[in-house]
């Protein structure tokens, strides 16, 4: 029973829960960025480059072999082409750059807010009893 109690304490710590929330939100943000790149950025970029679809960029190392029947009548299965799909790599790099830019902007904004918070002058400390009494004596002496 000690193991499960210890695991429960670990799993319910604030840091673990915060990390889990961050991972879920990060995964959703990744989907949004992928859609932004694939559906919004790449089509106009492809149009500017002459109607190019980046996912079609590849270097075929070995051509595909279609399914066939040999001379004896045995079925020969289809063999897929072997290719280097560098167009997909280009899209993933663009995805990464957008995510990196978004994270940079968020961190930069947080740092600016923290900097403004640090720049605010601290309010003067409240006078203690001794200072209050001295101020009252000073005021009485002025009269």
N, CA, C and O of each residue as an XYZ file, in Angstrom:
572
protein
N       0.806     -1.197      0.000
C       0.000      0.000      0.000
C       0.849      1.261      0.000
O       0.397      2.290     -0.501
N       2.035      1.223      0.530
C       2.907      2.383      0.590
C       3.257      2.911     -0.790
O       3.371      4.121     -0.990
N       3.427      1.998     -1.746
C       3.785      2.395     -3.116
C       2.677      3.248     -3.732
O       2.947      4.294     -4.322
N       1.428      2.794     -3.592
C       0.313      3.522     -4.198
C       0.091      4.880     -3.538
O      -0.238      5.856     -4.212
N       0.271      4.938     -2.227
C       0.133      6.206     -1.520
C       1.204      7.191     -1.977
O       0.932      8.369     -2.206
N       2.444      6.671     -2.105
C       3.549      7.516     -2.563
C       3.321      7.982     -3.998
O       3.585      9.137     -4.333
N       2.827      7.070     -4.847
C       2.546      7.439     -6.240
C       1.449      8.495     -6.311
O       1.545      9.436     -7.099
N       0.404      8.345     -5.490
C      -0.695      9.316     -5.476
C      -0.175     10.697     -5.071
O      -0.550     11.705     -5.670
N       0.693     10.738     -4.049
C       1.269     12.016     -3.628
C       2.080     12.634     -4.760
O       2.022     13.843     -4.986
N       2.837     11.799     -5.471
C       3.641     12.296     -6.587
C       2.752     12.816     -7.714
O       2.971     13.910     -8.234
N       1.745     12.022     -8.087
C       0.899     12.360     -9.235
C       0.031     13.583     -8.968
O      -0.313     14.305     -9.904
N      -0.324     13.827     -7.730
C      -1.217     14.936     -7.430
C      -0.476     16.207     -7.025
O      -1.096     17.195     -6.633
N       0.839     16.178     -7.119
C       1.603     17.398     -6.841
C       1.237     18.459     -7.859
O       0.869     18.133     -8.988
N       1.330     19.692     -7.488
C       0.984     20.789     -8.394
C       1.834     20.785     -9.659
O       1.326     21.044    -10.750
N       3.124     20.493     -9.521
C       4.018     20.529    -10.681
C       3.609     19.496    -11.717
O       3.619     19.788    -12.913
N       3.252     18.299    -11.285
C       2.899     17.230    -12.217
C       1.609     17.586    -12.939
O       1.507     17.406    -14.153
N       0.634     18.084    -12.213
C      -0.641     18.459    -12.827
C      -0.419     19.615    -13.812
O      -0.959     19.596    -14.919
N       0.363     20.607    -13.418
C       0.660     21.724    -14.315
C       1.355     21.234    -15.580
O       1.044     21.690    -16.681
N       2.296     20.304    -15.424
C       3.007     19.766    -16.576
C       2.038     19.023    -17.504
O       2.123     19.161    -18.724
N       1.128     18.245    -16.936
C       0.159     17.509    -17.744
C      -0.719     18.484    -18.540
O      -0.973     18.272    -19.726
N      -1.174     19.537    -17.888
C      -1.987     20.545    -18.580
C      -1.177     21.183    -19.711
O      -1.693     21.396    -20.808
N       0.090     21.485    -19.434
C       0.959     22.073    -20.454
C       1.144     21.153    -21.657
O       1.160     21.613    -22.799
N       1.282     19.869    -21.402
C       1.466     18.914    -22.505
C       0.211     18.843    -23.355
O       0.295     18.837    -24.584
N      -0.952     18.789    -22.719
C      -2.213     18.721    -23.474
C      -2.411     19.981    -24.305
O      -2.769     19.903    -25.480
N      -2.180     21.137    -23.703
C      -2.333     22.395    -24.435
C      -1.284     22.485    -25.544
O      -1.573     22.971    -26.638
N      -0.075     22.019    -25.262
C       0.974     22.020    -26.280
C       0.617     21.152    -27.474
O       0.881     21.529    -28.616
N       0.018     19.992    -27.221
C      -0.396     19.118    -28.324
C      -1.471     19.796    -29.174
O      -1.434     19.736    -30.403
N      -2.424     20.438    -28.506
C      -3.475     21.150    -29.246
C      -2.880     22.313    -30.026
O      -3.277     22.562    -31.165
N      -1.934     23.027    -29.427
C      -1.278     24.141    -30.108
C      -0.505     23.636    -31.322
O      -0.463     24.306    -32.354
N       0.107     22.459    -31.204
C       0.817     21.855    -32.335
C      -0.113     21.582    -33.503
O       0.258     21.789    -34.658
N      -1.320     21.116    -33.208
C      -2.298     20.869    -34.273
C      -2.699     22.185    -34.945
O      -2.851     22.244    -36.165
N      -2.866     23.227    -34.148
C      -3.231     24.528    -34.711
C      -2.123     25.036    -35.620
O      -2.389     25.542    -36.710
N      -0.883     24.902    -35.172
C       0.241     25.368    -35.989
C       0.356     24.546    -37.261
O       0.612     25.103    -38.329
N       0.174     23.233    -37.172
C       0.237     22.391    -38.374
C      -0.831     22.807    -39.375
O      -0.572     22.880    -40.576
N      -2.032     23.079    -38.876
C      -3.099     23.530    -39.768
C      -2.758     24.887    -40.369
O      -2.991     25.114    -41.556
N      -2.213     25.784    -39.565
C      -1.822     27.102    -40.066
C      -0.807     26.961    -41.197
O      -0.927     27.612    -42.235
N       0.185     26.113    -40.988
C       1.219     25.941    -42.009
C       0.652     25.253    -43.244
O       0.824     25.740    -44.362
N      -0.027     24.117    -43.048
C      -0.499     23.320    -44.187
C      -1.648     23.978    -44.951
O      -1.721     23.872    -46.176
N      -2.542     24.657    -44.233
C      -3.760     25.169    -44.859
C      -3.728     26.657    -45.175
O      -4.496     27.119    -46.019
N      -2.855     27.419    -44.516
C      -2.858     28.863    -44.704
C      -1.550     29.370    -45.322
O      -1.586     30.165    -46.262
N      -0.416     28.932    -44.818
C       0.862     29.485    -45.274
C       1.376     28.807    -46.542
O       1.779     29.483    -47.489
N       1.362     27.469    -46.563
C       1.975     26.761    -47.690
C       1.229     26.935    -49.023
O       1.891     27.077    -50.051
N      -0.104     26.931    -49.060
C      -0.761     27.112    -50.368
C      -0.390     28.427    -51.080
O      -0.043     28.391    -52.260
N      -0.454     29.597    -50.391
C      -0.036     30.815    -51.101
C       1.451     30.803    -51.453
O       1.851     31.309    -52.502
N       2.265     30.224    -50.571
C       3.695     30.128    -50.872
C       3.922     29.259    -52.098
O       4.755     29.578    -52.946
N       3.188     28.171    -52.189
C       3.267     27.315    -53.376
C       2.811     28.045    -54.631
O       3.397     27.885    -55.702
N       1.751     28.854    -54.490
C       1.260     29.631    -55.646
C       2.318     30.632    -56.103
O       2.554     30.795    -57.301
N       2.955     31.302    -55.136
C       4.004     32.267    -55.474
C       5.167     31.582    -56.187
O       5.835     32.189    -57.024
N       5.402     30.333    -55.853
C       6.504     29.587    -56.460
C       6.053     28.805    -57.695
O       6.766     27.916    -58.161
N       4.877     29.132    -58.224
C       4.422     28.510    -59.473
C       3.547     27.294    -59.261
O       3.636     26.339    -60.034
N       2.706     27.295    -58.242
C       1.773     26.185    -58.027
C       2.429     24.933    -57.474
O       1.952     23.824    -57.714
N       3.496     25.095    -56.752
C       4.229     23.952    -56.217
C       3.577     23.484    -54.920
O       3.226     24.300    -54.068
N       3.417     22.180    -54.774
C       2.957     21.587    -53.524
C       4.183     20.968    -52.858
O       4.783     20.037    -53.394
N       4.546     21.479    -51.711
C       5.779     21.044    -51.063
C       5.775     19.566    -50.698
O       6.832     18.936    -50.656
N       4.591     19.005    -50.432
C       4.555     17.589    -50.073
C       4.913     16.700    -51.254
O       5.221     15.522    -51.068
N       4.876     17.245    -52.466
C       5.253     16.462    -53.650
C       6.760     16.426    -53.874
O       7.239     15.670    -54.720
N       7.507     17.225    -53.136
C       8.958     17.243    -53.310
C       9.558     15.968    -52.720
O       9.449     15.716    -51.520
N      10.187     15.174    -53.576
C      10.846     13.959    -53.100
C      11.857     13.490    -54.127
O      11.779     13.814    -55.312
N      12.789     12.731    -53.638
C      13.782     12.101    -54.509
C      13.528     10.604    -54.424
O      13.659     10.002    -53.358
N      13.163     10.006    -55.559
C      12.868      8.571    -55.593
C      14.186      7.808    -55.738
O      14.927      7.994    -56.703
N      14.457      6.952    -54.763
C      15.675      6.150    -54.790
C      15.430      4.845    -55.538
O      16.272      4.383    -56.308
N      14.256      4.261    -55.293
C      13.893      3.008    -55.962
C      12.425      3.100    -56.337
O      11.578      3.370    -55.485
N      12.119      2.873    -57.618
C      10.741      2.966    -58.093
C       9.871      1.864    -57.499
O      10.353      0.802    -57.107
N       8.574      2.152    -57.447
C       7.608      1.172    -56.970
C       7.441      0.070    -58.003
O       7.619      0.300    -59.199
N       7.101     -1.119    -57.541
C       6.832     -2.253    -58.434
C       5.374     -2.628    -58.219
O       4.984     -2.982    -57.107
N       4.551     -2.553    -59.291
C       3.131     -2.884    -59.115
C       2.933     -4.389    -58.880
O       3.782     -5.208    -59.231
N       1.805     -4.719    -58.288
C       1.471     -6.120    -58.075
C       1.309     -6.802    -59.428
O       0.826     -6.201    -60.387
N       1.718     -8.059    -59.490
C       1.634     -8.790    -60.763
C       1.523    -10.286    -60.497
O       1.534    -10.735    -59.350
N       1.417    -11.034    -61.567
C       1.369    -12.493    -61.492
C       2.551    -13.011    -62.301
O       2.745    -12.607    -63.447
N       3.346    -13.909    -61.705
C       4.514    -14.419    -62.434
C       4.096    -15.509    -63.415
O       2.911    -15.823    -63.526
N       5.054    -16.080    -64.120
C       4.784    -17.067    -65.179
C       4.121    -18.328    -64.632
O       3.372    -18.983    -65.357
N       4.372    -18.680    -63.393
C       3.809    -19.892    -62.799
C       2.393    -19.635    -62.291
O       1.663    -20.588    -62.014
N       1.985    -18.369    -62.161
C       0.646    -18.024    -61.683
C       0.622    -17.577    -60.236
O      -0.453    -17.402    -59.661
N       1.792    -17.389    -59.636
C       1.859    -16.891    -58.252
C       1.727    -15.364    -58.246
O       2.280    -14.677    -59.105
N       0.992    -14.856    -57.272
C       0.835    -13.409    -57.149
C       2.098    -12.811    -56.537
O       2.599    -13.285    -55.518
N       2.598    -11.764    -57.180
C       3.759    -11.041    -56.666
C       3.223     -9.744    -56.067
O       2.610     -8.947    -56.778
N       3.448     -9.513    -54.741
C       2.866     -8.316    -54.108
C       3.520     -7.022    -54.603
O       4.637     -7.001    -55.120
N       2.768     -5.969    -54.415
C       3.257     -4.637    -54.784
C       4.378     -4.227    -53.829
O       4.320     -4.506    -52.632
N       5.389     -3.567    -54.372
C       6.479     -3.045    -53.560
C       6.435     -1.523    -53.674
O       6.487     -0.969    -54.772
N       6.337     -0.852    -52.518
C       6.247      0.613    -52.506
C       7.578      1.229    -52.911
O       8.636      0.617    -52.766
N       7.502      2.449    -53.420
C       8.707      3.175    -53.816
C       9.486      3.585    -52.570
O       8.911      3.799    -51.502
N      10.777      3.689    -52.723
C      11.636      4.195    -51.662
C      12.035      5.603    -52.072
O      12.645      5.806    -53.121
N      11.684      6.578    -51.233
C      11.922      7.968    -51.608
C      12.316      8.794    -50.388
O      11.946      8.485    -49.255
N      13.073      9.845    -50.651
C      13.390     10.844    -49.635
C      12.366     11.971    -49.795
O      12.402     12.702    -50.785
N      11.475     12.111    -48.849
C      10.397     13.104    -48.921
C      10.844     14.403    -48.265
O      10.430     14.713    -47.148
N      11.683     15.155    -48.952
C      12.199     16.388    -48.351
C      11.154     17.506    -48.341
O      11.330     18.486    -47.617
N      10.092     17.395    -49.106
C       9.008     18.377    -49.054
C       8.308     18.356    -47.707
O       7.989     19.408    -47.153
N       8.068     17.156    -47.174
C       7.485     17.049    -45.834
C       8.417     17.648    -44.796
O       7.971     18.289    -43.844
N       9.716     17.436    -44.985
C      10.699     18.000    -44.062
C      10.623     19.523    -44.064
O      10.710     20.151    -43.009
N      10.463     20.119    -45.243
C      10.348     21.584    -45.339
C       9.140     22.059    -44.531
O       9.225     23.051    -43.808
N       8.011     21.346    -44.654
C       6.820     21.748    -43.905
C       7.027     21.609    -42.406
O       6.572     22.461    -41.643
N       7.701     20.559    -41.970
C       7.958     20.376    -40.542
C       8.876     21.475    -40.025
O       8.696     21.950    -38.904
N       9.860     21.887    -40.827
C      10.754     22.980    -40.418
C       9.963     24.275    -40.275
O      10.178     25.025    -39.324
N       9.060     24.545    -41.198
C       8.225     25.753    -41.103
C       7.346     25.673    -39.851
O       7.193     26.664    -39.138
N       6.765     24.488    -39.579
C       5.985     24.286    -38.343
C       6.829     24.647    -37.122
O       6.389     25.391    -36.245
N       8.044     24.111    -37.082
C       8.929     24.352    -35.945
C       9.229     25.837    -35.787
O       9.198     26.363    -34.675
N       9.519     26.511    -36.889
C       9.855     27.932    -36.822
C       8.688     28.753    -36.286
O       8.887     29.701    -35.525
N       7.473     28.389    -36.682
C       6.298     29.122    -36.195
C       6.100     28.863    -34.704
O       5.817     29.792    -33.948
N       6.246     27.606    -34.274
C       6.114     27.290    -32.849
C       7.196     28.018    -32.052
O       6.917     28.599    -31.003
N       8.430     27.981    -32.556
C       9.530     28.648    -31.859
C       9.276     30.147    -31.753
O       9.542     30.747    -30.712
N       8.761     30.761    -32.826
C       8.446     32.193    -32.804
C       7.344     32.485    -31.794
O       7.434     33.452    -31.038
N       6.304     31.654    -31.779
C       5.201     31.875    -30.839
C       5.688     31.762    -29.396
O       5.333     32.586    -28.552
N       6.494     30.752    -29.115
C       7.013     30.581    -27.752
C       7.928     31.744    -27.392
O       7.880     32.248    -26.270
N       8.766     32.173    -28.345
C       9.647     33.316    -28.107
C       8.831     34.555    -27.739
O       9.174     35.269    -26.797
N       7.742     34.811    -28.489
C       6.924     35.993    -28.221
C       6.251     35.906    -26.854
O       6.154     36.907    -26.146
N       5.786     34.709    -26.480
C       5.155     34.539    -25.168
C       6.177     34.780    -24.059
O       5.893     35.502    -23.103
N       7.357     34.185    -24.176
C       8.401     34.354    -23.154
C       8.847     35.809    -23.085
O       9.062     36.350    -22.001
N       8.985     36.443    -24.257
C       9.391     37.852    -24.286
C       8.347     38.717    -23.572
O       8.698     39.607    -22.797
N       7.073     38.454    -23.835
C       6.003     39.200    -23.166
C       6.011     38.988    -21.664
O       5.834     39.933    -20.894
N       6.216     37.738    -21.248
C       6.276     37.452    -19.810
C       7.459     38.160    -19.159
O       7.340     38.689    -18.054
N       8.601     38.168    -19.846
C       9.780     38.844    -19.302
C       9.552     40.348    -19.185
O       9.993     40.966    -18.216
N       8.865     40.944    -20.166
C       8.576     42.376    -20.096
C       7.635     42.687    -18.939
O       7.819     43.683    -18.239
N       6.624     41.837    -18.735
C       5.714     42.048    -17.606
C       6.463     41.923    -16.288
O       6.248     42.713    -15.369
N       7.348     40.924    -16.194
C       8.127     40.738    -14.969
C       9.050     41.921    -14.742
O       9.239     42.360    -13.607
N       9.637     42.448    -15.841
C      10.541     43.590    -15.730
C       9.781     44.824    -15.243
O      10.278     45.558    -14.389
N       8.573     45.058    -15.781
C       7.764     46.198    -15.340
C       7.403     46.053    -13.869
O       7.387     47.034    -13.125
N       7.110     44.814    -13.451
C       6.777     44.571    -12.058
C       7.951     44.898    -11.148
O       7.778     45.469    -10.071
N       9.157     44.525    -11.597
C      10.352     44.777    -10.799
C      10.701     46.264    -10.759
O      11.269     46.741     -9.777
N      10.360     47.005    -11.829
C      10.696     48.421    -11.900
C       9.803     49.284    -11.024
O      10.187     50.398    -10.666
N       8.614     48.792    -10.671
C       7.710     49.573     -9.826
C       8.392     49.847     -8.489
O       8.928     48.933     -7.863
N       8.370     51.117     -8.049
C       8.990     51.392     -6.746
C       8.173     50.746     -5.632
O       6.942     50.747     -5.650
N       8.878     50.213     -4.693
C       8.206     49.571     -3.561
C       7.596     50.658     -2.683
O       8.210     51.705     -2.484
N       6.416     50.427     -2.165
C       5.810     51.433     -1.286
C       6.667     51.579     -0.029
O       7.273     50.615      0.438
N       6.706     52.795      0.508
C       7.529     52.986      1.714
C       6.992     52.118      2.838
O       5.782     51.927      2.962
N       7.888     51.596      3.649
C       7.428     50.730      4.742
C       6.629     51.537      5.767
O       6.874     52.725      5.974
N       5.696     50.880      6.384
C       4.875     51.538      7.401
C       5.752     51.864      8.613
O       6.586     51.054      9.018
N       5.558     53.048      9.185
C       6.396     53.419     10.342
C       6.085     52.527     11.543
O       4.942     52.134     11.776
N       7.138     52.225     12.290
C       6.927     51.430     13.501
C       6.504     52.362     14.643
O       6.369     53.569     14.441
N       6.298     51.810     15.826
C       5.812     52.609     16.967
C       6.783     53.728     17.323
O       6.377     54.849     17.627
N       8.052     53.408     17.280
C       9.063     54.391     17.659
C       9.052     55.578     16.697
O       9.121     56.731     17.124
N       8.966     55.294     15.415
C       8.942     56.369     14.422
C       7.680     57.208     14.556
O       7.719     58.428     14.397
N       6.553     56.548     14.851
C       5.295     57.271     15.023
C       5.384     58.222     16.225
O       4.960     59.376     16.151
N       5.933     57.725     17.310
C       6.083     58.578     18.504
C       7.018     59.754     18.230
O       6.742     60.878     18.649
N       8.123     59.498     17.526
C       9.054     60.583     17.198
C       8.392     61.624     16.301
O       8.627     62.821     16.464
N       7.565     61.177     15.353
C       6.862     62.112     14.470
C       5.882     62.962     15.272
O       5.751     64.162     15.026
N       5.192     62.338     16.235
C       4.253     63.094     17.078
C       5.007     64.129     17.920
O       4.556     65.267     18.054
N       6.151     63.735     18.486
C       6.954     64.676     19.284
C       7.418     65.830     18.407
O       7.375     66.984     18.832
N       7.862     65.533     17.188
C       8.312     66.592     16.264
C       7.163     67.557     15.984
O       7.350     68.774     16.001
N       5.986     67.015     15.731
C       4.833     67.867     15.435
C       4.479     68.744     16.632
O       4.136     69.915     16.467
N       4.562     68.183     17.830
C       4.274     68.970     19.039
C       5.297     70.088     19.224
O       4.949     71.206     19.605
N       6.573     69.771     18.947
C       7.621     70.781     19.091
C       7.464     71.916     18.067
O       7.825     73.060     18.343
N       6.931     71.595     16.903
C       6.706     72.627     15.891
C       5.645     73.622     16.336
O       5.711     74.798     15.978
N       4.664     73.163     17.114
C       3.578     74.028     17.580
C       4.127     74.914     18.643
O       3.399     75.739     19.196
